[in-house]
Amino acid sequence: MTRILATLILTALATNLSGGVVEFAPERGRAIAAINWTDETGKTRQLSEFAGHPVILLPIYTRCRSACVQNVNRLKETLADSLGDPAQFRVLLLSFDATDNPATLSKYRTHERIPLAWSVGSATPANIDAMLETLDIQVGKAGTEFTHPNVVFYLDAKLRIAKWIYGTDYSGRDVDAALKIALGQADWIGQHSDMIYAFLVFAASLLCVAFFRCLRSRCTDGCATNFP
């Protein structure tokens, strides 16, 4: 029950700037699909080449001129403020648009001034679907555009989901904390989020019951005073 409630909240929050709502319920500790993908040079690469390092994975598509641009810019800004050593982690901007070919990706890298240390790529529809399935998110097609959650994933050295941050309201400190979790440090709040949420819901329910009982008691006392 708590998982369902948590999913509903995340779904409400995970919207892109065009207002589209998409399903968003990643599973901590889940290994992502070992897909093949293609970079802007046309080289076919394997996701497994990042194993051994934490990975910052940001799903995007190159035609997006609103949410994706903000997501990429925010990641650049926060990593610039981060205390993390860039040599200790990898960054992958992976397009979920199979029509983003190497030439498109190359133009995108140049136009958006993507750091050279970052990887940019896309994949076949089958590989994209496999990736999105293991991330447990859905991307909707609206004409030639997509609706998608604004979320950046942090994978551990075994390419398992360690942390995610949705939206663009995060700081360099948040990035540092997420990278530490991806490196294996404890995330007590994240691991017990369902329990914490259930406790808060239960406490709120008790407060509501107490409040209405108090109102009812006052109303009863008032009525008894006015009508002896």
C-alpha positions as CSV (number, residue, x, y, z in Angstrom):
1,M,0.0,0.0,0.0
2,T,2.8,2.4,0.9
3,R,4.5,1.6,-2.4
4,I,1.4,2.5,-4.3
5,L,1.0,5.8,-2.4
6,A,4.6,6.7,-3.0
7,T,4.3,5.9,-6.7
8,L,1.2,8.2,-7.0
9,I,3.2,11.1,-5.4
10,L,6.2,10.5,-7.7
11,T,3.9,10.3,-10.7
12,A,2.4,13.6,-9.8
13,L,5.8,15.2,-9.4
14,A,7.5,13.7,-12.5
15,T,6.1,15.9,-15.2
16,N,7.8,17.7,-18.0
17,L,7.4,21.4,-18.7
18,S,4.7,20.7,-21.3
19,G,2.5,19.4,-18.6
20,G,2.5,15.7,-19.6
21,V,2.3,13.3,-16.7
22,V,4.1,10.0,-17.0
23,E,4.6,6.9,-14.9
24,F,7.7,7.1,-12.7
25,A,8.5,4.4,-10.1
26,P,12.2,3.3,-10.2
27,E,13.4,0.5,-8.0
28,R,16.5,1.1,-5.9
29,G,19.2,-1.6,-6.3
30,R,17.8,-2.8,-9.7
31,A,20.4,-3.5,-12.3
32,I,19.7,-1.7,-15.6
33,A,19.7,-3.4,-18.9
34,A,23.1,-4.2,-20.4
35,I,22.3,-2.5,-23.7
36,N,24.4,-1.5,-26.7
37,W,24.3,2.1,-27.7
38,T,25.8,4.3,-30.4
39,D,27.8,7.5,-29.7
40,E,28.1,10.6,-31.9
41,T,31.0,9.1,-33.9
42,G,28.9,6.2,-34.9
43,K,30.7,3.7,-32.7
44,T,28.7,1.0,-31.1
45,R,29.4,0.8,-27.4
46,Q,28.3,-1.3,-24.5
47,L,26.9,0.1,-21.2
48,S,29.1,-2.4,-19.4
49,E,32.2,-0.4,-20.2
50,F,31.1,2.0,-17.4
51,A,31.1,-0.8,-14.8
52,G,33.5,-0.1,-11.9
53,H,32.5,3.5,-11.7
54,P,29.4,5.4,-10.5
55,V,27.4,6.6,-13.5
56,I,25.2,9.7,-13.8
57,L,22.6,8.7,-16.4
58,L,20.3,11.5,-17.8
59,P,17.6,10.3,-20.3
60,I,17.0,13.1,-22.9
61,Y,16.2,13.6,-26.6
62,T,17.9,16.1,-28.8
63,R,14.9,17.9,-30.3
64,C,13.6,18.9,-26.8
65,R,14.1,22.6,-26.4
66,S,12.6,23.0,-23.0
67,A,12.8,20.4,-20.3
68,C,15.8,18.5,-21.6
69,V,17.8,21.7,-22.1
70,Q,17.1,22.7,-18.5
71,N,18.0,19.2,-17.3
72,V,21.3,19.2,-19.0
73,N,22.2,22.8,-18.0
74,R,21.3,22.1,-14.4
75,L,23.5,19.0,-14.4
76,K,26.4,21.0,-15.8
77,E,25.9,23.7,-13.2
78,T,25.7,21.4,-10.2
79,L,28.6,19.3,-11.3
80,A,30.6,22.5,-11.6
81,D,29.8,23.2,-7.9
82,S,30.3,19.6,-6.9
83,L,33.2,18.5,-4.8
84,G,33.3,15.1,-6.6
85,D,36.3,14.1,-8.7
86,P,35.2,13.8,-12.3
87,A,37.7,11.0,-12.8
88,Q,35.8,8.9,-10.4
89,F,32.4,8.8,-12.2
90,R,31.0,8.8,-15.7
91,V,28.2,10.8,-17.2
92,L,25.9,9.5,-20.0
93,L,23.3,11.5,-21.8
94,L,21.2,8.8,-23.4
95,S,18.5,9.7,-26.0
96,F,15.3,7.7,-25.9
97,D,14.6,8.9,-29.5
98,A,15.9,6.2,-31.9
99,T,16.0,8.7,-34.7
100,D,18.8,10.6,-33.0
101,N,21.6,9.4,-35.3
102,P,25.3,10.1,-34.8
103,A,25.2,13.3,-36.9
104,T,22.3,14.6,-34.8
105,L,24.1,13.7,-31.6
106,S,27.3,15.4,-32.8
107,K,25.4,18.6,-33.6
108,Y,23.7,18.3,-30.2
109,R,27.0,18.0,-28.4
110,T,28.3,21.1,-30.1
111,H,25.1,23.2,-29.7
112,E,24.6,22.4,-26.1
113,R,28.3,22.6,-25.3
114,I,28.4,19.1,-23.7
115,P,31.6,18.5,-21.8
116,L,34.0,16.3,-23.7
117,A,34.3,13.9,-20.7
118,W,30.6,13.2,-21.0
119,S,29.2,10.5,-23.3
120,V,26.2,11.2,-25.6
121,G,24.4,8.4,-27.3
122,S,21.2,6.8,-28.5
123,A,20.2,3.2,-29.3
124,T,17.8,1.0,-31.2
125,P,14.1,1.0,-30.2
126,A,14.6,-2.4,-28.6
127,N,17.6,-1.3,-26.5
128,I,15.8,2.0,-25.5
129,D,12.7,0.0,-24.4
130,A,14.9,-2.3,-22.4
131,M,16.6,0.6,-20.7
132,L,13.4,2.4,-19.9
133,E,11.8,-0.8,-18.5
134,T,14.6,-1.3,-16.0
135,L,14.6,2.3,-15.0
136,D,10.8,1.7,-14.5
137,I,9.8,4.9,-16.3
138,Q,7.6,5.5,-19.3
139,V,8.1,7.9,-22.2
140,G,5.0,9.0,-24.1
141,K,5.0,10.0,-27.8
142,A,3.1,13.2,-28.7
143,G,3.4,13.7,-32.4
144,T,7.1,14.2,-33.0
145,E,7.8,15.1,-29.4
146,F,7.9,13.1,-26.2
147,T,6.5,13.4,-22.7
148,H,9.0,12.2,-20.1
149,P,10.0,12.5,-16.4
150,N,12.7,15.0,-15.6
151,V,14.9,12.7,-13.7
152,V,18.6,12.0,-13.4
153,F,19.8,8.6,-12.2
154,Y,22.9,7.7,-10.2
155,L,24.1,4.1,-10.8
156,D,26.6,2.3,-8.6
157,A,29.7,0.6,-9.9
158,K,27.6,-2.5,-10.7
159,L,25.3,-0.4,-12.8
160,R,22.4,-0.7,-10.4
161,I,20.0,2.2,-9.5
162,A,21.4,3.8,-6.4
163,K,19.7,7.1,-6.3
164,W,17.6,9.5,-8.5
165,I,16.8,13.1,-8.4
166,Y,13.7,14.4,-10.2
167,G,13.2,18.0,-11.4
168,T,15.9,20.7,-11.6
169,D,15.7,22.0,-8.1
170,Y,18.9,20.4,-6.7
171,S,22.4,21.6,-5.8
172,G,26.0,20.6,-6.0
173,R,25.6,19.2,-2.5
174,D,22.7,17.0,-3.6
175,V,24.9,15.7,-6.4
176,D,27.7,15.0,-4.0
177,A,25.3,13.1,-1.7
178,A,24.0,11.1,-4.6
179,L,27.5,10.2,-5.8
180,K,28.4,9.1,-2.3
181,I,25.4,6.8,-2.2
182,A,26.4,5.4,-5.6
183,L,29.8,4.8,-4.1
184,G,28.2,2.6,-1.5
185,Q,27.6,4.9,1.4
186,A,24.4,4.4,3.4
187,D,21.2,6.2,2.4
188,W,19.0,5.5,5.4
189,I,16.2,7.9,4.4
190,G,16.0,6.5,0.9
191,Q,16.1,2.9,2.0
192,H,13.2,3.5,4.5
193,S,11.3,6.0,2.5
194,D,8.1,3.9,2.3
195,M,8.1,3.3,6.0
196,I,8.7,7.0,6.7
197,Y,5.9,7.9,4.4
198,A,3.5,5.4,5.9
199,F,4.3,6.8,9.4
200,L,3.6,10.3,8.3
201,V,0.3,9.3,6.7
202,F,-0.7,7.4,9.9
203,A,0.3,10.4,12.1
204,A,-1.7,12.8,9.8
205,S,-4.7,10.5,10.1
206,L,-4.5,10.5,13.9
207,L,-4.3,14.3,13.9
208,C,-7.4,14.6,11.6
209,V,-9.4,12.2,13.8
210,A,-8.4,14.1,17.0
211,F,-9.2,17.4,15.3
212,F,-12.7,16.3,14.3
213,R,-13.4,14.7,17.7
214,C,-12.4,18.0,19.3
215,L,-14.8,19.9,17.0
216,R,-17.6,17.5,17.7
217,S,-17.0,17.7,21.4
218,R,-17.1,21.5,21.3
219,C,-20.2,21.5,19.2
220,T,-21.9,19.1,21.6
221,D,-21.0,21.2,24.6
222,G,-22.2,24.3,22.9
223,C,-25.5,22.8,21.9
224,A,-26.0,21.5,25.5
225,T,-25.4,25.0,26.9
226,N,-27.8,26.7,24.5
227,F,-30.5,24.1,24.8
228,P,-30.7,22.8,28.3
